Amino acid sequence: MSRADDLFVTMCQDILCNGTTTEGQRVRPHWSDGSLAYTIKRFGVVNRYDLREEFPALTLRRTALKSCMDEILWIYQRKSNNVGDLASHIWDAWADDNGSIGKAYGYQVAKVSKYSDGEFDQMDRVLKDLREQPFSRRIITNLYNFDDLSEMALYPCAYSCTYNVTDDRRKDGRLTLNMVLNQRSQDVLTANNWNVSQYAILLMMVAQSVGMVAGELVHMIADAHIYDRHVDIIRELIARERHKAPQVSLNPEVTDFYAFTTDDLIVEGYEHGPQVKNIPVAI
């Protein structure tokens, strides 16, 4: 059965059984009817996924993997902060009349910084360092720029990636590329497997671009929470039948990070439960 399912169910059970509530506290999120959106939360949740063993897609319900990839391309490849460059409409609620979400996400990736060996944006620097000095411990992207927070429609939730290479080469001689994903806050029902899947795909694309194998994705969540109106949905979801993880790979002919498209994502054997519909979203 899917390892991602096991981790998700265990995490949700822990939040429901051992979490603390924000009810009665001063909170920012609210529901569409104007009432405050309270949560049950756990601090400091860490989950590990080994992409060499299986792709971490939930089978309890379907995760739209190509849409996950499209959003990650929007941020790290297209380096955009405009929802018009994104196929889905998940960011529409935070966009202004021109479609901009302000100086957030892709805007930060595209920012150029000076180094002793030239000027690079965040993603170009990652790719350069992985090719030229893969055992550096400084290969990081960070979207949480304090100077620009006031001009962001929403502070970044998943805000930093630390890339780390290990020399546990197999028969083909390739190094292993791992990632630590740091997330300040996560709506577990709507976003957990979405974030896990999209950053797993990012890790796979970067690894393939630099001639490595995608290894571990370590997901660190400071505030993992279930909203009050999601509790019953979560209880039903984690009681469902689990299936074997799908086979997910990339078109092996693409070795340029900036050449990947969603057509290059290959998903096979994805068995899953029914989709959860009409999930209320706190804003």
Secondary structure as UniProt FT lines:
FT   HELIX           3..18
FT   STRAND          20..21
FT   TURN            23..24
FT   TURN            32..33
FT   STRAND          39..50
FT   TURN            51..53
FT   HELIX           65..76
FT   HELIX           83..85
FT   TURN            90..91
FT   HELIX           92..94
FT   TURN            97..98
FT   HELIX           106..109
FT   STRAND          112..115
FT   TURN            116..117
FT   STRAND          118..121
FT   HELIX           122..132
FT   TURN            134..135
FT   STRAND          140..142
FT   HELIX           146..151
FT   STRAND          158..166
FT   TURN            171..172
FT   STRAND          176..183
FT   STRAND          186..187
FT   HELIX           188..209
FT   TURN            210..211
FT   STRAND          213..227
FT   HELIX           228..230
FT   HELIX           231..238
FT   STRAND          247..250
FT   TURN            252..253
FT   HELIX           257..259
FT   HELIX           262..264
FT   STRAND          265..268
//
